[in-house]
Amino acid sequence: MLREQAGQAKCVRGVARRSKRMGTVDDYLDGLDPDDRAVISRFYDVSRDTVPGTAQGKGYGMPALTYRGSPLLSVIRTKKHIGLYPFSPDAVDAGRPFLAGFDVQKGTVRFQPDAPPSDDAIRAMMTFRRDQIDG
């Protein structure tokens, strides 16, 4: 949970500390440690390749790729892990065949930067989410 004070997000209950409000995906990536940036950028790149026509926006206050005005994917570094959020529990379920051994919760995949999910997992989730948005 983030608490806004004077334009700054503060850490509450282990959520990553931010020096300013989260902006675009590119702004967010620019502020990351180079190793984390490389891992997280890969997810956004695979998502853009899988779902042409994405844009940068926000989903639940996080920098996200959007598709047709709906949030598609957010990948955020926290204190203890990287969280992947495809904004749909069903999209996470679509990636489950590729996510054995990962911390998978409703709508979230958590992992360590040295052991990220495969590109196939991302493609499965993004294809499902795109189709879900397309209706």
MIZA-334356 format. One line per field, with one value per residue (C-alpha): residue in three letters; z negated, y, x. Coordinates in nm, 4 decimals. Layout:
residues N
residuo: [ALA; ...]
c3: [Z; ...]
c2: [Y; ...]
c1: [X; ...]
end
This chain:
residues 135
residuo: [MET; LEU; ARG; GLU; GLN; ALA; GLY; GLN; ALA; LYS; CYS; VAL; ARG; GLY; VAL; ALA; ARG; ARG; SER; LYS; ARG; MET; GLY; THR; VAL; ASP; ASP; TYR; LEU; ASP; GLY; LEU; ASP; PRO; ASP; ASP; ARG; ALA; VAL; ILE; SER; ARG; PHE; TYR; ASP; VAL; SER; ARG; ASP; THR; VAL; PRO; GLY; THR; ALA; GLN; GLY; LYS; GLY; TYR; GLY; MET; PRO; ALA; LEU; THR; TYR; ARG; GLY; SER; PRO; LEU; LEU; SER; VAL; ILE; ARG; THR; LYS; LYS; HIS; ILE; GLY; LEU; TYR; PRO; PHE; SER; PRO; ASP; ALA; VAL; ASP; ALA; GLY; ARG; PRO; PHE; LEU; ALA; GLY; PHE; ASP; VAL; GLN; LYS; GLY; THR; VAL; ARG; PHE; GLN; PRO; ASP; ALA; PRO; PRO; SER; ASP; ASP; ALA; ILE; ARG; ALA; MET; MET; THR; PHE; ARG; ARG; ASP; GLN; ILE; ASP; GLY]
c3: [0.0000; 0.0917; -0.1020; 0.0899; -0.0938; 0.0745; 0.4147; 0.2890; 0.2410; -0.0875; -0.1707; -0.3637; -0.4532; -0.2312; 0.0944; 0.2907; 0.2012; 0.4809; 0.4843; 0.6985; 0.8254; 1.0779; 1.4340; 1.7629; 1.8117; 1.9606; 1.6625; 1.4253; 1.6101; 1.6115; 1.2309; 1.1792; 1.0991; 1.4316; 1.3500; 1.2562; 1.5602; 1.7921; 1.6467; 1.6380; 1.9821; 2.1325; 2.0124; 2.1657; 2.4924; 2.5196; 2.4401; 2.7085; 2.9629; 2.8633; 2.8564; 3.1245; 3.0621; 2.6941; 2.5324; 2.2021; 1.9297; 1.5802; 1.4167; 1.0488; 1.0185; 1.1560; 1.4823; 1.7311; 2.0919; 2.2093; 2.5006; 2.6404; 2.3256; 2.0800; 1.8650; 2.0135; 1.7987; 1.5165; 1.3841; 1.0591; 0.8419; 0.4715; 0.1777; 0.1835; 0.5407; 0.8834; 0.9348; 1.2703; 1.2958; 1.6093; 1.4541; 1.4825; 1.2704; 1.5837; 1.7710; 1.4889; 1.5181; 1.8920; 1.8068; 1.5314; 1.7512; 1.7725; 1.4096; 1.2078; 0.9090; 0.9119; 0.6450; 0.8320; 0.6670; 0.7989; 1.0633; 0.9688; 1.0417; 0.8036; 0.8806; 0.8140; 1.0816; 1.1291; 1.1995; 1.4119; 1.5904; 1.9505; 2.2564; 2.3259; 1.9950; 2.0864; 2.4360; 2.2978; 2.0459; 2.2909; 2.5667; 2.3236; 2.1857; 2.5372; 2.6349; 2.3109; 2.3851; 2.7461; 2.6083]
c2: [0.0000; 0.3409; 0.6545; 0.9834; 1.2750; 1.5946; 1.4247; 1.1361; 0.7716; 0.6237; 0.2614; 0.0963; -0.2749; -0.3664; -0.2064; -0.0583; 0.2957; 0.5529; 0.8986; 1.0349; 0.9230; 0.6448; 0.7764; 0.5940; 0.2541; 0.4246; 0.6618; 0.3683; 0.1653; 0.4619; 0.4694; 0.1016; -0.0705; -0.1865; -0.5576; -0.5176; -0.2951; -0.5672; -0.8302; -0.6070; -0.4555; -0.8034; -0.8604; -0.5353; -0.6129; -0.9607; -0.8142; -0.5454; -0.8103; -1.0355; -0.7591; -0.4952; -0.1611; -0.1263; 0.2124; 0.3311; 0.4171; 0.3104; 0.0296; 0.0521; 0.3432; 0.1440; 0.2166; -0.0303; -0.1234; -0.0672; -0.2095; -0.0400; 0.1733; -0.1189; -0.2175; -0.5099; -0.5610; -0.4040; -0.5376; -0.3803; -0.4286; -0.4520; -0.4944; -0.8757; -0.9709; -0.8600; -0.8736; -0.9327; -0.8117; -0.8926; -0.7346; -1.0579; -1.3743; -1.5639; -1.4362; -1.5670; -1.9016; -1.9049; -1.8871; -2.1516; -2.4357; -2.2351; -2.1177; -2.4311; -2.3365; -1.9683; -1.7826; -1.7513; -1.5777; -1.4450; -1.1932; -1.1908; -1.3777; -1.3111; -1.4052; -1.3255; -1.1360; -1.4248; -1.6709; -1.4983; -1.6691; -1.7739; -1.5757; -1.8506; -1.7711; -1.4022; -1.4771; -1.7048; -1.4447; -1.1537; -1.3431; -1.4329; -1.0784; -0.9285; -1.1636; -1.0800; -0.7062; -0.7602; -0.9357]
c1: [0.0000; 0.1393; 0.0664; 0.0984; 0.2600; 0.3771; 0.3948; 0.6064; 0.5208; 0.6406; 0.7020; 0.4210; 0.4390; 0.7349; 0.6203; 0.9083; 1.0067; 0.9755; 1.1303; 0.8482; 0.5116; 0.5296; 0.5083; 0.5456; 0.7034; 1.0104; 1.0388; 1.0098; 1.2741; 1.5134; 1.5050; 1.5887; 1.9155; 2.0690; 2.0296; 1.6624; 1.6069; 1.7385; 1.5043; 1.1964; 1.2607; 1.2600; 0.9023; 0.7858; 0.9686; 0.8151; 0.4729; 0.5054; 0.6099; 0.3188; 0.0573; 0.1211; -0.0450; 0.0395; 0.0878; 0.2272; -0.0172; -0.1111; -0.2998; -0.3933; -0.1485; 0.1465; 0.3262; 0.1846; 0.1523; -0.2016; -0.3931; -0.7022; -0.7205; -0.7080; -0.4093; -0.2189; 0.0925; 0.2871; 0.6179; 0.7359; 1.0450; 0.9688; 1.2005; 1.1820; 1.0923; 0.9757; 0.6011; 0.4385; 0.0779; -0.1256; -0.4388; -0.6357; -0.6385; -0.7446; -0.4375; -0.2175; -0.3973; -0.3205; 0.0496; 0.0388; 0.1714; 0.4967; 0.5042; 0.5812; 0.7953; 0.6983; 0.5011; 0.1716; -0.1220; -0.4512; -0.3441; 0.0257; 0.3472; 0.6381; 0.9971; 1.3612; 1.5551; 1.7984; 1.5145; 1.2457; 0.9552; 1.0108; 0.9147; 0.6579; 0.4862; 0.4693; 0.3400; 0.0675; -0.0488; -0.0319; -0.2133; -0.4902; -0.5131; -0.5218; -0.8043; -0.9851; -0.9628; -1.0713; -1.3786]
end
